[in-house]
Amino acid sequence: MHFKLPPSGEILDLLPDAVCVVAPDGRLLMVNAAFESIFGYRPDEVVGRQLLELVHPDDRAATEQAAREVMEGRARQNFRNRYLCRDGSVVDIQWSAKWLPEYGIRIGVGHEVTALRNFERQLEHLASHDPLTGLPNRHHLQRELDKALLRAAEDSEGLALLYIDLDGFKDTNDRLGHQAGDQLLCEVALQLRQGLRQGDLIARIGGDEFIAVLPGCGDSALALEIAQLLRAQLSGCAGHIDGITRVDASIGVACFPADGTTVDALLRHADSAMYATKAGKRCRSLPGPTP
């Protein structure tokens, strides 16, 4: 039986992954048929263009670095970046690439992983956010606080924390039930988000306790002013849930560096200040001595 191998191009066009042959200056020299099915561009529309033009702007620096590494002889496996398709959509691609010095070209094989990346992002969100309110959780807060503290130490612009604890939440939860309590927590989360400045962070760390991170706020007077604005904002929760006519919170303030230079120290100070505020409210609510 006689046979002959088909041209390599016909074999490449059967692959479901995009195959790109790239010149040293980044120009596309050849793409297979799957390139069009993934990116929406026909081969004649992209051959001769810079491949980097199709890369998502936020990923171009990392892509250039990866290309340099490949051309230095370090084959890259499982490098991911995003591309802008012809219809304006964005796809996530996982590449394996190799430099062939004897031919003076770079070859890349790209597998679309958009669905996988979306699933990974969902898992990342679940791991770092409170499932009830959608706010960042304690783990996310710790990570962001570490970064915010480093920036505050470098730029000397200050940093403030607000430790927020709802007043009477347990009684409300016991009186109206857990469903109403959950609704209240979601409404509180919404009001706190709306009451903060752009760039601030609000996280739920458990139960009815929240932490607000205020970058660039090293003034305790300003932090206290924001705390009072948040208390006023929480009044917007009243009326949204049957049986709740008033919502208030006790808020403790800690400022870097005056009240601590580490995350733990700031949290402890804000926590203590919050409990002192709550105790002060209890004392004011007690009946005075009988004359």
Sequence and secondary structure as in RCSB ss.txt:
>XXXX:A:sequence
MHFKLPPSGEILDLLPDAVCVVAPDGRLLMVNAAFESIFGYRPDEVVGRQLLELVHPDDRAATEQAAREVMEGRA
RQNFRNRYLCRDGSVVDIQWSAKWLPEYGIRIGVGHEVTALRNFERQLEHLASHDPLTGLPNRHHLQRELDKALL
RAAEDSEGLALLYIDLDGFKDTNDRLGHQAGDQLLCEVALQLRQGLRQGDLIARIGGDEFIAVLPGCGDSALALE
IAQLLRAQLSGCAGHIDGITRVDASIGVACFPADGTTVDALLRHADSAMYATKAGKRCRSLPGPTP
>XXXX:A:secstr
       HHHHHTT SSEEEEE TTSBEEEE HHHHHHH   HHHHTTSBGGGGB GGGHHHHHHHHHHHHTT  
EEEEEEEEE TTS EEEEEEEEEEETTTTEEEEEEEE HHHHHHHHHHHHHHHB TTT  B HHHHHHHHHHHHH
HHHHH   EEEEEEEETTHHHHHHHH HHHHHHHHHHHHHHHHHHS TT EEEEEETTEEEEEEET   HHHHHH
HHHHHHHHHGGGTTSSTT     EEEEEEEETTT SSHHHHHHHHHHHHHHHHHHHHHHHS     
